[in-house]
Amino acid sequence: MTGKKHLYNVVITGLALFAMFFGAGNLIYPVFIGVEAGSATTSVALGFMATGVLLPLLAMVAAATSETGILGISERIGHWPGFAFCLMAFLSTGVLYAIPRVATVSYEMSVGGLVDSSSSQMSLIVYSFIFFAVTGALSMNPSTLIEKIGGWLTPALLLLLVVLITSALLNLAPVEHAPSQAFADAPLVKGILEGYNTLDAIASFVFGVIIITSLKARGYKRGTPLFRATALSGVVAGLLLGLVYFGLSELGLRIGDSGVQNGGEGLSYAARTLFGHTGLVVLGAIAILACLTTAVGLTGASTAFFSGLFPRVPRNVIIVVHMAVSFAVANLGLNMLLKIVVPVMYLCYPVTIALVIVCLLDIFIPGHMYWTYRGAVWIAAVFGLIDAASAAELKSGLLTALLDTIPLAHYSLGWLIPTLVAGLIGFIVDLKQNRLREHLDYDLMAREKNKGLVEAGIAGDISEN
């Protein structure tokens, strides 16, 4: 493969990956950081980028260590624990939350601001029907998915974002104000937890399915070429995310005294102040493009997973089911699902972070880490359950005692120290058992234990490409 062709593939794939990451929360949360954090914006933004940019980038590198993406990686923590993690990841970033959320947010930031309250429900139904019809149509042909997003939609999205952010930086002065109460105490930790809301670290494993499949179709062989191309695509996406997040937080800092209640209102205020009615049109286009690209990426990844679970069901039928469920959730139950999804997020993130760290360690240490994976990830899941129970506001004497006892638990980071200790113990056990001198083909193991998932799902998409 020529150098120019390699560069083109990496850039197009990186642009597509950026657009798939950059959805509803990614547009709103950085703005609200600037609005609420005030003088602490830099600290909060750094924390946000740690879990909203750096962690997804590292997760993409980790995903590149397996040619089957999340399926091969999850097998390293055990078959059934790995399957449970996959299921939670694909449902929370799929039809039960992320896909419906991007539809409702794009509606609120575009059409929703133009209709009166009496007709808002019907307009949401019409809008979401069109949104999911377009999403389904773009997802039908996986062989051109990356080209559609990276070549067509992302440049338009980036152009609109550059216009809005640059205009704000040039024409609006920063507003000096103290951080709100929520951001005043431990702003760096607050930023880290805000980054959880993007779901991007979990989505990195999910999107890895699409990215790896696309790069294979472009001629990259398993091993170093595929790993390098996947990792470089992640770097491109990460750099773009970091620049956009910085710009959006600076935009928020410039409207800190405007009385807005959330990032969406902040963006509307800035767009209206800078461009009048035209600004609202620009903002609506940004929201629709950002959310559409994310919905297409999430649908493609989730469809590949569930095609493996149900190999006899045609792929197009699974896409239609995805769109129907997402449509129903967006119009009927998204607020109720938040009460379930937020605790699931607090469980999935510790598991994801632990898995990413061990995967990266696995790159540099030859052999087969067995108990290192299981020790770190299993303990992260156990202590993540405590954070999940706290996020679900389950009150009990035992939970209160645990939160008072476990270090960092009140910051929802109680899993961190036990996970590091368990991972270290697992590494010592692997070392004592001479496992680090052995090599195990995780992808082969994933194929053996997940034949339906890998062969019918991932391999099926590869053959279509």
C-alpha positions in Angstrom: 0.0 0.0 0.0 1.4 3.4 -1.0 2.1 6.1 1.6 -0.6 8.4 0.1 -3.2 5.6 0.2 -2.3 4.8 3.8 -2.6 8.4 4.8 -5.9 8.8 3.0 -7.3 5.7 4.7 -6.2 6.8 8.2 -7.6 10.3 7.8 -10.9 9.2 6.4 -11.3 6.6 9.1 -10.2 9.1 11.8 -12.7 11.7 10.5 -15.5 9.0 10.6 -14.5 7.9 14.1 -14.5 11.6 15.3 -18.0 12.0 13.9 -19.3 8.8 15.4 -17.9 9.9 18.8 -19.2 13.4 18.5 -22.9 13.2 19.4 -25.4 14.7 21.8 -23.4 14.8 25.0 -20.2 15.8 23.3 -21.8 18.9 21.9 -23.5 20.0 25.2 -21.3 19.0 28.1 -18.2 21.0 27.2 -20.2 24.2 26.8 -21.9 23.7 30.2 -18.4 23.2 31.7 -17.5 26.7 30.6 -20.8 28.1 31.8 -20.7 26.6 35.3 -17.0 26.1 36.1 -15.9 29.7 35.5 -12.4 30.2 36.9 -12.1 26.4 37.4 -12.9 25.7 33.7 -9.3 24.6 32.9 -9.2 22.0 35.7 -12.7 20.7 34.8 -11.9 20.6 31.1 -8.7 18.7 31.7 -10.6 16.1 33.7 -13.3 15.9 31.1 -10.7 15.3 28.4 -9.1 12.6 30.4 -12.2 10.4 30.2 -13.7 12.1 27.1 -10.6 12.1 24.8 -7.6 10.3 26.3 -9.5 7.3 27.5 -11.5 6.7 24.3 -8.2 7.1 22.4 -6.5 4.5 24.6 -9.6 2.3 24.3 -9.3 2.4 20.5 -5.7 1.3 20.8 -6.8 -1.5 23.1 -9.5 -2.5 20.6 -6.9 -2.7 17.9 -5.1 -5.6 19.9 -7.9 -7.9 18.7 -8.9 -8.4 15.1 -12.5 -9.0 16.3 -12.6 -5.9 18.5 -14.6 -6.1 21.7 -15.5 -9.7 21.2 -12.0 -10.9 21.3 -11.0 -8.5 24.1 -14.0 -9.4 26.3 -13.1 -13.1 26.1 -10.0 -12.3 28.1 -12.0 -11.7 31.3 -13.9 -15.0 30.9 -16.6 -16.1 28.5 -19.8 -15.2 30.4 -18.4 -12.1 32.2 -17.2 -10.9 28.8 -20.5 -11.6 27.2 -22.3 -9.7 29.9 -20.0 -6.7 29.4 -20.6 -6.8 25.6 -24.3 -6.9 26.1 -24.3 -4.0 28.5 -22.0 -2.0 26.3 -24.1 -2.5 23.1 -27.4 -1.9 24.8 -26.3 1.3 26.6 -24.6 2.7 23.5 -27.5 1.4 21.4 -31.2 1.1 21.3 -31.9 1.6 25.0 -30.1 4.9 25.4 -27.5 6.4 23.2 -29.3 6.1 19.8 -32.7 7.4 21.1 -30.8 10.2 23.0 -29.1 11.6 19.9 -32.5 11.9 18.2 -34.2 13.7 21.0 -31.2 16.1 21.6 -30.9 17.0 17.9 -34.7 17.6 17.9 -34.5 19.9 20.9 -31.6 21.9 19.4 -33.2 22.2 15.9 -36.9 21.7 15.3 -37.9 21.9 18.9 -37.0 25.5 19.3 -39.3 26.5 16.3 -42.6 24.9 17.4 -44.9 25.8 20.2 -45.4 23.5 23.2 -48.9 22.4 22.1 -47.6 20.6 19.1 -44.2 19.5 20.4 -45.1 15.9 20.9 -46.4 15.4 17.4 -43.4 17.3 15.9 -41.1 15.0 17.9 -42.8 11.9 16.5 -42.5 13.2 12.9 -38.9 14.4 13.4 -37.7 11.2 15.1 -39.4 9.1 12.4 -37.5 10.9 9.7 -34.3 10.8 11.7 -34.4 7.1 12.2 -35.5 6.5 8.6 -32.4 8.3 7.4 -30.2 6.6 10.0 -31.5 3.2 8.9 -31.0 4.0 5.2 -27.4 5.1 5.7 -26.7 1.9 7.8 -28.0 -0.6 5.3 -24.7 -0.9 3.3 -21.8 -1.4 5.7 -19.3 -1.4 2.9 -19.7 2.3 2.4 -20.4 3.3 6.0 -17.0 4.9 6.7 -16.9 6.7 3.3 -20.4 8.2 4.0 -19.5 9.5 7.4 -15.8 10.3 7.0 -16.0 11.6 3.4 -19.4 13.4 3.4 -20.8 14.2 6.8 -17.8 14.9 9.0 -16.3 17.8 6.8 -19.7 19.5 6.9 -20.0 19.1 10.7 -16.4 20.3 11.3 -17.0 23.4 9.0 -20.1 24.4 11.0 -18.3 23.9 14.3 -15.3 25.9 13.2 -17.6 28.8 12.1 -19.5 28.9 15.5 -16.5 28.4 17.8 -14.2 30.9 15.9 -16.9 33.5 15.9 -17.4 33.1 19.6 -13.7 33.3 20.4 -13.3 36.4 18.3 -16.4 38.3 19.2 -17.3 37.4 22.8 -15.1 38.2 25.8 -14.5 35.7 28.6 -16.8 36.3 31.6 -15.0 36.2 35.0 -17.0 34.3 37.6 -16.6 31.8 40.4 -17.5 28.2 39.7 -20.9 27.0 40.8 -21.1 24.8 43.9 -21.1 21.6 41.8 -17.8 22.5 40.2 -16.1 24.2 43.2 -15.2 21.1 45.1 -12.6 18.9 43.4 -13.0 20.3 39.9 -10.6 17.9 38.2 -12.6 14.9 39.6 -15.9 16.5 38.6 -14.5 16.9 35.0 -13.5 13.2 35.0 -17.1 12.2 36.0 -18.6 14.6 33.4 -16.5 12.8 30.8 -18.3 9.5 31.7 -21.5 11.0 30.3 -20.2 11.0 26.8 -20.0 7.1 26.9 -17.1 7.4 24.4 -14.7 5.0 26.2 -17.3 2.3 26.0 -18.2 3.4 22.5 -14.5 3.0 21.5 -14.8 -0.8 21.9 -18.2 -0.7 20.1 -16.9 1.4 17.2 -13.8 -0.8 17.0 -15.9 -3.4 15.2 -16.7 -0.9 12.4 -13.2 0.5 12.2 -11.4 -2.8 12.1 -13.8 -4.2 9.6 -13.4 -1.2 7.3 -9.6 -1.2 7.5 -9.5 -4.9 6.7 -11.7 -4.2 3.7 -9.1 -1.6 2.6 -6.4 -4.2 2.5 -4.8 -4.0 6.0 -3.7 -7.5 7.2 -4.0 -8.7 10.8 -1.1 -7.9 13.1 1.0 -4.8 13.0 -0.5 -3.1 9.9 -4.1 -3.4 11.2 -3.1 -2.4 14.7 -1.1 0.7 13.5 -3.9 1.9 11.2 -6.5 1.5 13.9 -4.5 3.3 16.5 -3.6 6.1 14.1 -7.2 6.6 13.2 -8.0 6.9 16.9 -5.3 9.5 17.3 -6.8 11.6 14.5 -10.2 11.4 16.1 -8.8 12.1 19.6 -7.0 15.3 18.4 -10.1 16.6 16.7 -12.2 15.9 19.8 -9.7 17.6 22.1 -9.7 20.8 19.9 -13.4 20.9 19.6 -13.9 20.3 23.4 -11.5 23.1 24.2 -13.3 25.5 21.8 -16.7 24.6 23.2 -15.6 25.1 26.8 -14.1 28.5 25.9 -17.4 29.3 24.2 -19.2 28.4 27.4 -16.9 30.6 29.5 -17.9 33.5 27.3 -21.6 33.2 28.2 -21.2 32.3 31.9 -23.5 35.2 33.1 -26.3 34.7 30.6 -28.5 32.6 33.0 -28.6 29.5 30.7 -29.6 26.2 32.5 -27.7 23.7 30.3 -25.2 23.4 27.4 -28.0 23.3 24.8 -29.4 26.6 26.0 -25.8 28.0 26.1 -25.2 27.0 22.5 -28.5 28.6 21.4 -27.7 31.8 23.3 -24.3 32.0 21.6 -25.6 31.3 18.1 -28.4 33.8 18.5 -26.1 36.5 19.8 -23.5 36.0 17.1 -25.7 35.4 14.0 -29.3 36.1 15.0 -31.9 33.8 13.5 -29.4 32.4 11.0 -27.3 31.3 14.0 -30.1 29.1 15.2 -30.3 27.5 11.8 -26.5 26.8 11.8 -26.8 25.4 15.3 -29.6 23.1 14.3 -27.6 21.9 11.3 -24.6 21.2 13.7 -26.9 19.2 16.1 -28.5 17.2 13.4 -25.2 16.3 11.7 -23.5 15.5 15.0 -26.3 13.3 16.2 -26.9 11.6 12.8 -23.3 10.5 12.4 -23.2 9.1 15.9 -26.6 7.3 15.4 -25.3 5.7 12.1 -22.1 4.5 13.7 -23.8 3.1 16.8 -26.4 1.4 14.6 -23.8 -0.2 12.5 -21.8 -1.5 15.4 -24.9 -2.8 17.3 -26.2 -4.5 14.2 -23.0 -6.4 13.8 -23.2 -7.6 17.4 -26.8 -8.7 17.2 -26.4 -10.2 13.8 -23.9 -12.6 15.5 -26.4 -13.4 18.3 -29.2 -14.1 15.7 -27.3 -15.2 12.6 -30.5 -16.4 10.8 -32.2 -13.0 11.0 -31.3 -10.9 7.9 -29.1 -7.9 8.7 -31.7 -5.4 7.2 -34.4 -6.8 9.5 -32.1 -6.2 12.6 -31.6 -2.6 11.5 -35.3 -2.1 11.1 -35.8 -3.5 14.6 -33.1 -1.2 16.0 -34.8 1.8 14.4 -38.3 0.8 15.7 -37.1 0.3 19.3 -35.1 3.6 19.2 -38.1 5.4 17.8 -40.3 4.1 20.6 -37.8 4.9 23.4 -37.2 8.4 22.0 -40.9 9.2 22.1 -42.1 7.2 25.2 -39.4 6.3 27.7 -36.1 8.1 27.5 -36.4 9.9 30.9 -37.3 6.7 32.7 -34.4 4.8 31.1 -32.0 7.4 32.4 -32.6 6.1 35.9 -31.4 2.7 34.7 -28.7 3.7 32.3 -26.8 6.1 34.6 -26.1 3.4 37.2 -25.1 1.0 34.4 -22.7 3.6 33.2 -21.1 3.8 36.6 -20.7 0.0 36.5 -19.4 -0.2 32.9 -16.8 2.6 33.1 -14.6 1.0 35.9 -14.7 -2.3 33.9 -13.8 -0.4 30.7 -11.0 1.5 32.3 -9.5 -1.6 33.9 -9.8 -3.5 30.7 -8.1 -0.8 28.7 -5.2 -0.5 31.1 -4.5 -4.2 31.1 -4.9 -4.4 27.3 -2.3 -1.6 26.9 0.0 -3.4 29.4 -0.5 -6.6 27.4 1.0 -4.9 24.3 4.4 -4.4 25.9 4.6 -7.7 28.0 4.9 -10.9 25.9 2.9 -13.9 27.0 -0.6 -14.5 28.3 -2.0 -12.5 31.2 -4.8 -14.6 32.6 -5.3 -13.5 36.2 -4.2 -9.9 35.5 -7.2 -9.4 33.3 -9.6 -11.3 35.6 -8.3 -9.8 38.9 -8.4 -6.2 37.7 -11.7 -6.3 35.8 -13.7 -8.5 38.2 -12.8 -6.4 41.1 -13.5 -3.2 39.1 -17.0 -4.7 38.5 -17.6 -5.5 42.2 -16.7 -2.1 43.4 -18.4 -0.5 40.3 -21.6 -2.0 41.6 -21.2 0.1 44.8 -20.9 3.2 42.7 -23.8 2.1 40.5 -26.0 1.6 43.6 -25.0 5.0 44.9 -25.9 6.6 41.5 -29.2 4.8 41.6 -29.8 6.4 45.0 -30.4 3.1 46.7 -30.3 3.9 50.4 -29.1 1.4 53.0 -26.9 1.3 56.1 -24.5 -1.1 54.4 -24.1 1.1 51.3 -23.5 4.2 53.5 -20.9 2.3 55.5 -19.2 1.2 52.4 -19.1 4.7 51.0 -17.7 6.0 54.2 -15.0 3.2 54.3 -13.7 2.8 50.8 -11.2 5.4 49.7 -12.5 7.8 47.0 -15.9 6.2 47.1 -17.7 9.6 47.6 -16.1 10.7 44.3 -17.5 7.6 42.6 -13.9 6.4 42.3 -14.0 3.8 45.0 -13.1 1.1 42.5 -9.7 2.6 41.6 -7.4 1.4 44.4 -8.9 -2.1 44.8 -8.7 -2.6 41.0 -5.0 -1.6 40.9 -4.2 -3.9 43.9 -6.2 -6.8 42.3 -4.5 -6.3 39.0 -1.1 -6.3 40.6 -1.8 -9.5 42.5 -3.1 -11.1 39.3 0.1 -10.0 37.5 2.3 -11.6 40.2 0.3 -14.9 40.0 0.7 -14.9 36.2 4.4 -14.3 36.7 4.7 -17.1 39.2 2.8 -19.5 36.9 5.1 -18.7 34.0 2.1 -17.5 31.9 4.0 -14.4 30.7 6.3 -16.8 28.8 3.4 -18.3 26.9 1.3 -16.8 24.1 -2.4 -17.3 23.5 -4.3 -16.3 20.4 -7.2 -14.4 22.0 -8.9 -14.0 18.6 -8.8 -17.8 18.1 -10.3 -18.3 21.5 -13.0 -15.8 20.7 -13.8 -17.7 17.6 -14.0 -21.0 19.4 -16.3 -19.8 22.2 -18.2 -17.2 20.2 -18.6 -18.8 16.8 -22.0 -17.4 16.3 -21.0 -13.9 17.2 -17.8 -13.7 15.4 -18.4 -15.7 12.3 -22.0 -14.6 11.6 -21.6 -11.0 12.9 -18.1 -9.7 12.3 -17.1 -12.1 9.6 -20.4 -11.6 7.9 -19.8 -7.8 7.7 -16.3 -8.4 6.4 -17.6 -10.7 3.6 -20.2 -8.0 2.7 -17.4 -5.5 2.3 
